[in-house]
């Protein structure tokens, strides 16, 4: 009897919880908890209002004045217009598609042959991708590169294991970030670049130096990027 009574009480409690006014807000651009999840939550309540807030992410009330006003109105009145925020907000800027091949990369300026400068463009793209992945490296000690391979945290250095940021070039080696810029030793291979090994130094103001060998020839290349 006690068990049956307990179940009945629990059922009554769930029914009471479901019979209260609820406002569910979902950000249209939320990649963490998409709008479909918000709609699913709203279906659990008998008196729920679901509102998708345009051009917002995970916490709509942080970036949308309309969403905040809607929430405050609901707290005061327990009612809300699900379409009150339709058409509000501004679409965020969208980054262009990442280059697929070496020929699509922004060229560096400096001495060297066109092939050597294309090789340096791969270096810059690789360093940029590694910097973008730095948060994942800090959290998980490794991160996938854009189009293959991975970055691995090695104390103050980052190892590059068969990294590909474009389809036709591969970079391995190590990079170190300092207060003055980035240094590294890299092995580069690919049909669209000069194969070889380079020691590179990149400064914060967009200047670089690369020394080593490319296609079997010693090189010293000074260049600008960005």
C-alpha positions in Angstrom: 0.0 0.0 0.0 2.8 2.4 0.9 4.5 1.7 -2.4 1.3 2.3 -4.4 0.5 5.5 -2.5 4.1 6.8 -3.1 3.7 6.2 -6.9 0.4 8.0 -6.9 1.9 10.9 -5.1 4.8 11.0 -7.6 2.3 10.9 -10.5 0.3 13.8 -9.0 3.5 15.8 -8.5 4.6 15.2 -12.2 1.1 16.2 -13.4 1.2 19.4 -11.3 4.6 20.3 -12.6 3.4 19.8 -16.2 0.4 22.0 -15.6 2.3 25.3 -15.0 3.0 28.0 -17.5 6.4 27.5 -19.1 8.4 29.6 -21.6 11.1 27.9 -23.6 13.5 30.1 -25.5 15.9 28.6 -28.1 18.5 30.4 -30.1 18.2 29.9 -33.8 22.0 29.5 -34.1 22.6 27.4 -31.0 24.8 24.5 -32.0 24.9 23.2 -28.4 21.2 22.8 -27.8 19.3 23.2 -31.1 15.7 24.4 -31.4 14.5 20.8 -31.9 15.6 20.1 -28.3 13.7 23.2 -27.1 10.6 22.1 -28.8 11.0 18.6 -27.3 11.2 20.2 -23.8 8.1 22.4 -24.5 6.1 19.3 -25.4 6.6 18.0 -21.8 4.4 20.8 -20.4 0.7 21.3 -21.0 0.9 25.1 -21.0 4.2 25.8 -22.7 5.1 28.6 -25.1 8.1 27.9 -27.4 9.9 30.8 -29.0 12.9 30.5 -31.4 15.0 33.7 -31.2 16.5 34.6 -34.6 20.3 35.3 -34.9 21.2 34.2 -31.4 23.2 31.4 -29.8 23.0 29.3 -26.7 21.7 32.0 -24.3 19.3 34.2 -26.3 18.6 36.7 -23.5 22.3 37.6 -23.5 22.4 38.9 -27.0 18.8 39.7 -27.9 17.0 42.6 -26.2 13.7 41.2 -27.6 14.3 37.8 -25.9 15.1 39.4 -22.6 11.9 41.6 -22.8 9.9 38.5 -23.7 11.3 36.6 -20.7 10.6 39.5 -18.3 7.0 39.8 -19.7 6.5 36.1 -19.1 7.7 36.4 -15.5 5.3 39.2 -14.9 2.2 37.8 -16.7 2.9 34.1 -17.3 2.0 34.7 -21.0 4.2 35.3 -24.0 3.8 35.9 -27.8 5.8 33.1 -29.5 6.3 35.3 -32.5 7.2 38.5 -30.8 10.9 38.3 -31.8 10.4 37.2 -35.4 12.7 39.2 -37.7 14.8 40.6 -35.0 18.6 40.6 -34.7 21.4 40.8 -37.2 22.9 37.7 -38.9 26.5 37.2 -37.7 29.3 37.5 -40.2 30.2 34.3 -41.9 33.7 33.3 -42.6 34.5 32.4 -46.2 35.1 28.8 -47.1 38.6 27.6 -46.2 40.9 27.1 -49.2 41.0 23.5 -50.6 44.3 23.6 -52.4 47.6 25.4 -52.1 46.8 27.5 -55.2 43.8 29.0 -53.2 45.9 30.3 -50.3 46.8 34.0 -50.0 50.4 34.4 -51.3 53.3 35.7 -49.2 55.4 38.6 -50.4 59.2 38.3 -50.5 62.1 36.8 -52.2 62.0 33.2 -53.5 60.5 31.5 -56.5 56.7 31.2 -56.9 56.9 27.6 -55.7 58.8 28.6 -52.6 56.4 31.3 -51.8 53.5 28.9 -52.2 55.3 26.6 -49.7 55.5 29.5 -47.3 51.8 30.2 -47.8 51.2 26.6 -46.6 53.3 27.3 -43.5 51.3 30.4 -42.7 48.0 28.6 -43.2 49.2 25.8 -40.9 50.3 28.1 -38.2 46.9 29.9 -38.4 45.0 26.7 -38.1 47.1 25.6 -35.1 46.3 28.9 -33.4 42.6 28.5 -34.0 42.8 25.0 -32.4 44.8 26.3 -29.4 41.7 26.2 -27.1 41.2 22.5 -27.8 44.8 21.8 -27.4 44.8 23.4 -23.9 41.7 21.5 -22.9 42.4 18.1 -24.5 46.2 18.1 -25.3 45.4 17.3 -29.0 43.3 18.6 -31.8 42.5 17.6 -35.4 43.9 19.7 -38.2 41.6 21.2 -40.7 41.8 18.6 -43.4 43.8 15.8 -41.7 46.5 15.0 -39.2 46.6 16.5 -35.7 48.2 18.8 -33.3 49.7 17.5 -30.0 50.6 19.6 -27.0 54.2 18.9 -25.9 54.7 21.3 -23.0 55.4 24.7 -24.4 55.6 23.3 -27.9 53.0 21.9 -30.3 53.7 18.8 -32.4 52.4 18.6 -35.9 51.6 15.1 -37.1 51.0 14.9 -40.8 48.9 18.1 -40.7 46.9 19.1 -43.8 45.2 22.4 -44.0 44.9 22.0 -47.8 44.5 18.8 -49.7 47.8 18.9 -51.6 50.3 19.6 -48.9 51.4 18.0 -45.6 53.3 19.5 -42.7 55.0 17.8 -39.8 57.3 19.1 -37.1 56.9 21.5 -34.0 55.8 25.0 -33.3 56.5 27.2 -30.3 54.6 30.4 -29.5 56.5 33.2 -27.6 55.8 36.8 -26.7 57.6 37.8 -29.9 55.9 35.5 -32.3 56.1 31.9 -33.4 59.1 29.7 -34.2 59.2 26.2 -35.5 60.9 23.4 -37.5 58.8 21.9 -40.2 58.9 19.1 -42.8 56.8 19.9 -45.9 55.7 17.7 -48.7 53.2 17.8 -51.5 52.8 18.0 -55.3 52.0 21.8 -55.3 54.9 22.9 -53.1 58.7 22.5 -52.7 59.5 19.5 -50.5 61.9 20.2 -47.7 62.7 21.2 -44.2 62.5 24.7 -42.8 63.2 26.6 -39.6 60.7 29.4 -39.5 60.4 32.5 -37.4 57.2 34.6 -37.6 56.8 38.0 -35.9 53.6 39.6 -34.6 53.8 42.3 -37.2 53.5 39.9 -40.2 57.2 39.3 -41.0 58.8 36.0 -41.4 62.2 34.3 -42.1 62.6 30.7 -43.3 65.9 28.9 -43.6 66.6 25.3 -44.6 66.3 23.2 -47.8 63.6 23.1 -50.4 63.8 20.6 -53.3 67.3 19.8 -52.2 68.6 23.4 -52.3 69.5 25.6 -49.4 67.3 28.6 -48.9 67.0 31.7 -46.8 63.6 33.4 -47.4 62.4 36.7 -46.0 58.8 37.4 -46.4 55.6 39.2 -45.3 52.3 37.7 -44.7 48.7 38.7 -43.7 
